[in-house]
Amino acid sequence: MQNAECRMKNLKLMKLGVLCSGRGTDLQSIIDSITDKKLDAEISIVLTDKPNVMALTRAEKVGIKNICVDRKSFDNQADFEKSLLNELKTAEVDLVILAGFMRILSPSFVHEYKDRIMNIHPSLLPSFPGAHAHRDVLNYGVKISGCTVHFVDEGTDSGPIIMQAAVEVKDDDTEETLAARVLEQEHIIYPKAIQLFVENRLKIVGRKVLIKFF
Ligand code: GAR
């Protein structure tokens, strides 16, 4: 059901809370998909862990509530996460979207939104988890890389996989050229994976995510 139809029928749109750390191109792909009516959801808040990042500007530009919860202003991770959770709850977020959010969330945060946190990672998991996927891919010498949308569990980049896309790794790739090729695919599959969640078509069975086809 498209946004306008939901509004006419007075149905509530699913509320997304998007967490970012920087540039926010994945966020932008979600904003654009909503505008293009390919994603039937609304972003009720964008949160960042750093001030003055592009993700905040992108949200501001289209009138989405945006707040920096600056990790540096908290003494510990627990207080930082408490503040994040407070903002997400106030914004009545149904699904948390990690979009270039470069922090590991604690198990207690993950439990608060159990099976309702998604992440995108720039490699074909379970290969090359962590903060330097492209560098690790190039150092290892694999011929194929890509990106993975997955549910977040208590581990690092280890939750059940929803969707993946592959790209070729070229002999003369640098981290930048590979990242750009992967990012194109990220911008396609992340909004699609979120739409599947919105349509209630994802079922987690152990490590697998089954996609319901009607
Ligand atoms: C994206 O490539 C995303 O996959 C990656 O950060 C980039 C954010 O780009 N995320 C991770 O590495 C998480 N471990 P963006 O700020 O332009 O959306």
Residues whose N, C-alpha, C, O or C-beta is under 5 A from the ligand:
A	BS01	GAR	G22 R23 G24 T25 D26 L27 A99 G100 F101 I120 H121 P122 G130
